[in-house]
Each structure stands twice: as C-alpha cells, then as structure tokens.
C-alpha cells in the first residue's frame, strides 16, 4: 500500500469497529429505523472516514504514517473500551480528569478486561500496521499523489456532507454530546483544547497572583474565649439515590439515622467530576457562570474565611484539592502512621477520625477543618471499606465492572456507603466529646455516580445529559448544643428547610452565615441557615 491507502484502511477500521457506542446512540436517535435511516448512517461513516483523511493528509508520508497510525489506534482502542463498556464521553472535562489522576488511581483501571480489549483492538492492529509493506516512490510522485487524493477525498466529503447535512444537523442539535463518542477524534480535539488552556495558564503562572475576593470579610462578633470549630467533610462520588437518610430502600446510613442532625434531601452538584465540582463548590461563582480558568485566578471561600480570622486547614485523603486550598494550611496524611487503615499510599477514610482528634488538640482559635474523603471513588468500590462492612452480598470485587452484574456493583457501592456512615458517625462522636466547644459538621458530596443505569457507569458525563444519579448528592448538618445556642441555628429550625432544593452554589454563603463572616459578596438568599441564624438577621 501507499501511505495514503494505509491511512484510508485504518480510518475505515476506526469508524467501523472502534465506535460501537456512537453507532448505537445514532441508531437509537434515528426516527423510524427505516432503510433511509440505514442509508443516512452509512453516509455518516463515509463522512467520518473522509474527515480523518483530510485531517491526517498533511502529516502523512512514508516516515510518519506508521508511528502516527499506531499511536492513534492504541488511543482509539483504550477510548472505545471505556465508551462502549462504561458509557464514557470524552470531552475536555474527562481529559482534564485523566490528566489529574494520580498513579494510585490509574492503577485501578489496569484490569484484565481493558488488557484483552487493547490487545485485540490495539496491539494486534498496531502490529499489522507496522508489518504492512509500503510502496516506495520518488517525492515528486508522492506530492502529486497526495494532491490527487486530497481532491478526491474532498469531493467525496462534499457530496456526502450535502446528503447527510440535514440529518446530521438535527442529530447534533438534539444530541450535541454524541460527538464526544467518536474515537479517536474525541481524544485529539479534547486533548488539544485542554493542553492549549493549560499552556496559557502556565505562561501566566510566574506572574499570576490569585485575585483577592471579599477583601472586606470580617467577623460579626469578636472571637470568644472558647474557639469555634466547623468540620466540612467533602464526600467523594456519593449519590443521593443510595443515601439511606433520603429514602433509599436499603438503610445505608443506620448510624447517622440515630444522630440528631439534619438531612437535606434535594441537593444538586456543580459538576459530575471532582475536577469540576471541587473548584466550583468552593468558588463564589454559580454553576451556570463557573469558569475553571477564571476560578484558578482568584481566591476560594477558604481564603475568605482565613482573611476573616479563621484558622483554615485542609486534610486530603484524595487526589488533591484542585487548587482550592492553595492559600491555606494543607495537611498530608502519613500512611505509615496508620498501618491498619492504609495499604501503600491509599488509606481508608477511618484515618480522618484520628486526624480530627489530633487537630482539636492543637486548636488555639476559631477553626475550619476540611476533610476530603476517598468515599466511594470507583471503579474499585470494594476497596473503600473494611471486610466487616461487607453487609450486602455478593459484591463486585474487581475494578473491571464489565465482569460483574449490576446488583453486585450496587452491593459493593452500598457497602462503601455503610463505611462512610460509620466514619461520619465517628467524627460526630468525636465532636460530642468536646462539650464546651461550639462545633458543627457539614457533609456534602462532590458529585454522584452511575451504577449501570441505561448502560452508563461511573461519572463525568456532560452536565446537560448527566442523569440525576450523577448530579444529586447527599448533604447533612450536625450542630452541637453549644453551637446552636451561640448562633440560634437550631435543629428544629433547620429541619423545616431540609426538604427545599439546594445546590453547591449555596455552600460558600452558608459557610459565611454559619461562621458569622460578613462581606459585601455574601448573598443571604444563598445562605441555607439565614432564616435561623440570629447573628445574620
């Protein structure tokens, strides 16, 4: 073959065999499943193949063709596995998630299922590409042949696009996210956008000073002789649909149900992934106006609380704070100190109870302690809890979810929730032991999770099409008796507001209200405690 013919053959291979989820979604979106629909879908395949050729032609010659096609085939193999088996859409947010994944998290994805898929769809085709002989011709003939190919492919693309335009326009208008299923184009386009954005941010890094927000932030009352403590627990990958306190058929929160606390049953997340939700929920922007790049240039609510006089500390049992804790004290858990709870660098969330006890002993002034949990981080749900919490069986004891039934996956996920319930209960009991201390605990998950509903697993879908399993999260608030007396925010008053709809947008203003921080940026309408809080009325 000539380099161009080889590129055509591989492009046809990608379009035909590496986009199963895409073709399934296109067929499901077709109106009548008639012969005309079949013809339209066939033309879509021609258009996609022609587009690949047009885009790759400038980079194709006898030297570059094989390395380029091998790399893209391997990428397409990996992406097709996650798109087909987990319903993953590869947009800029998903690429950003991948780039921010540490080695520990990445290792959980190295499953036999992925290995076999990449062998069949990646390494075997790559070996054939490498071994396939190429025609050798003088450069002037190669240039002429490329020109002829470009004309021919452009003509085919133009005619096919004219035929398919109306149907494709309607398809993309009603299902615009479907383009994130086309491999390997989804990776090429999304990665180039992410890299461009990151290069722009890095070019500013040396001169970038995070823009202050709420510079007028101050405490409404002078600090008391007994310091105030608010523990903010950021949950990971916990969906409201499986939260016992919110009506789930299983009692996944038996210990919290015995605590005098408030459960908020209708809470929406900022995003469907940690990389989006975490910066968003700690920013002073609303979800609809949130811009990650702009948020990285300005302070978070943690900086505002620190400016007002609080000692703000961040403790991470996850893969980082995504920049929101850059301006405050960050504490690192040493796994060697907790051999019973840690395996390698990964620790169960039970370590946070010991961390809280240590931090209370070192308190000298009003404090905000943020505990970032490992929670239900997938796909290895079975690794998120000790053996004694394996209450729902049988469980999915592998990261290769395709090898498990949906019930086994749900059982492992619910067991992890039982453990989260136990950890939160332990944190509250620790605070109860500090009776003179005005203390409160607010738990809020960053995003939810899909467990196989509609063939979708994990999280990270574009928000516009994400199911409620990924966007509805649990939130609970526990208040000590002393804290209720000091602020007037009582359980009975808050309980009356627990069923109202809330979102991550309310977090920053609620923190300011609960902690008695006043500023011009404070929005009373977004403060969940406003109607009960005597200090902010």
Secondary structure, 3 states (H helix, E strand, C coil): CCHHHHHHHHHHHHHHHCCHHHHHHHHHHCCCCCHHHHHHHHHHHHHHHHHHHHHHHCCCCCCCHHHHHHHHHHHHHHHHHHHHHHCCCCCHHHHHHHHHCCHHHHHCCCCHHHHHHHHHHHHHHHHHHHHCCCCCCCHHHHHHHHHHHHHHHHHHHHHHHHHHHHHHHHHHHHCHHHHHHCCCHHHHHHHHHHHHHHHHHHHHHCCCCCECCCCCCEECCCCCCCCCEEEEEEECCCCHHHCHHHCCCCCCCCCHHHCCCEEECCEECCCCCHHHHHHHHCCCCCHHHCCHHHHHCECCHHHHHHHHCCEEEEEECCCCCCCCCCCCEEEECCHHHCCCCEECCEECCCHHHHHHHHHHHCCCCCEEEEEECCCCCCCCHHHCCCHHHCCCCCCCCCCCHHHCCHHHHHHHHHHHHHHHHHHHHHHHHHHHCCCCCCEEEEEEECCCCEECHHHCEECCCCCCCCCHHHHECCEEEEECHHHHHHHCCCHHHHHCCCCCCEEHHHHHHHHHHHCCEECCCCCHHHCCCCCCCCCCC
